Amino acid sequence: MKIAVVADQDTAIGFKLAGVGLVYPVKSVEDARELLERLSKRDDVGTIIITERIADNLRDVIKELYKKPSLIVVEIPDKHGPIEREVDPIRELIRTTLGVELKLKKGEEEI
């Protein structure tokens, strides 16, 4: 299975330099939406890596992709760093999919 990357130009260049073959720099939300729909229909793509800022603009599409058992969607920070969120999308996905709430401890402090 192949890995595909949907990202801004700078992030895409980094993945291209790292040797990832299916790297798609996008300039608009509509381009990203169309690209995600095409990638989700491919049998040879098992993982889609997408930057958080692009994914936030396509939350409806991302939620549908999370439902596909044969596809893994990973959201990563872009060159501006991670987005501060009240709800972590990965934790929310685990909660809705498995019905389990994750609690992490940092030292003795619960986060």
N, C-alpha and C positions, 0 to 999 in steps of 0.2 A: 504494500500500500504506500502511496505517495503522500508527502506533506505539501500543502499549498499555503502560501502566505499572502494575505490581503492587508496592505499597509500603506502608509504615506511613503513618499519617495525616499526619504533618508533611511527609514527602517527597512524598506524593501532592498535597498542597496546593500545593507549589512547582511541580510539573509542571502542575497545573491553571492556576495563575497564568501559567505560560509559554505557555499556549495549547494544550497537548496535550489532545485530545478524549477519548481512552479511558484514563481514569485510575481505578484501582480501589484504594482504601484497604482493606486487610485487617486483621482483628484476630486471626485464628487461622490455624494451619498448614493445617487442613482447608479453611477458606475459600479460602486461596491455592491449594491443590491442585486443588480443583474449578474455580476460576477459570482456572488454567493449562490444564487439560484442555479447557475450553470455548474459550479463546482459540486454542489450537493447532489447533482444528478449523475456525476461521474462515478463509475464503479472502481476506478483505480485510486481515488482520493480517500484516505482514511482519516486524515487530520487536517483541519484548517486552523491556521494561526492568524489571528486578526488583532489589530491594535484596539485598545479600549475606547479611544475616542471615535473610531469608526463604528465599533460595535454599539456604542451608546446611541448612535443615530439610527441604528437598525435593530433595535431591541426586539421588535416583533419577528423579524427574520431569524435572529439568533435563537430566540425561544423555540421556534419551529425546528431549527437545526439540532438543538439539544435533544429533541425527541427521537432523532434517528439513531437507532442502536449501532449502526455500522460507521458512524461518523463522530469524531471527537473535535470539539471546537475549543480552542484555547485562546483566551484574551490576554494580551500582554501590554505593558506600558509602551508608549512611543518615546521619542527623544525628549519629550517634556516631562517624563517621569510618570509615576502612577497617579491615577485620579483618586482623590480622597472621597470615599463613599460611606454613606450610612449603612448600606447593605451590600455585602460582598456578593457578587454574582455567583461565584463558585459555591459559597456556603448556601446560598438560596437554592441553587440547583440541587445540591445534595439534600437539603431539607425537603424540597418538593418531590424529588425522585425517590429517595429512600425513606422519607418521613423521619429523619434523624437530624437533630440540631447539633452542630459541632461547637464545642467550647474549647478554646485554646488557652494554655497557661504560659505566661511569660514570667519565668522565675516563680514567684508566689502570687503574682497578680493575674487575675483572669481577664482575658481580652475577648 
